Amino acid sequence: MDAMTVVKLGGSVVTEKSKPLSFRRDVVVRLARELKQSHVSPLILVHGGGSFGHPVAQEHRIKGGLERADQIPGFARTVLQMRDLNGRIVEVANELGVRAVGFPGSTMFVTEKGRIASASLDAFLSCLEARMTPVTCGDAVFDRAKTFTILSGDQIAVYLSIRLKAQRLIFLVDVDGVYTFNPATQERVLIPAYHGSERLVPLEGGGQEDVTGGIVGKLDEALAAAERGIEVYVANGLVPGRLLDLLSSRKTICTRISP
Ligand code: IPE
């Protein structure tokens, strides 16, 4: 198989985080067009939860695991809402000519204390071998220690990138990349390369509830992939052309994660 590309579509890109269950169809249409135009293959898509995942997971305290039986309908609802979002993304992708097939995270991953402990990838790998694009997502999943938890799309994207030896991993978010703080000017500055020690200014997600750790959690995951030689980028998925630039190996506004 040729060099693999993994793209994580942040929940703040594919949904409006501040409005429950608001799918950004227009954005997903444009991103699917950029994917199609790039001819990149093989390709794995992973998406986050945004307003389909975080509010319901937070309401029922799914990340902390099973404490009371009345959380179970909330767990089931989180899975259902993520399937709904996954289905919408897959549908749009196919409309634009990307041969996408959905594999929600809860159907493939079991965690132990929140970290992926096993992955049933048979069907997922068959999908790749058939030259189609599997689309998975952060999800409410079963956990060996806590019965259930929330698994982020970021952890999945890194896990799959490492396991399938991806060449490139692109995180699309709703800001231009990773920002640090310039104490002299009191301003935030975009850093073209993040090495793991810079002081961060958290910007992603506009302060809405995020049950999986926001930008700091993302960067911890991302560094693990970069340490294994994978090219890792954080870029703005809301600005037309940035994804296509990265996929075409063109210079663009973004942050490269490199240890
Ligand atoms: C979270 O996945 C999934 C749920 C909340 C069910 P992510 O952590 O990858 O989601 P975003 O990208 O931050 O929205």
Boltz pocket constraint, residues with backbone or C-beta under 6 A from the ligand:
constraints:
  - pocket:
      binder: B
      contacts: [[A, 9], [A, 10], [A, 11], [A, 12], [A, 47], [A, 48], [A, 49], [A, 50], [A, 51], [A, 52], [A, 53], [A, 54], [A, 57], [A, 78], [A, 82], [A, 137], [A, 138], [A, 139], [A, 140], [A, 150], [A, 151], [A, 152], [A, 153], [A, 154], [A, 210], [A, 211], [A, 212]]
      max_distance: 6.0
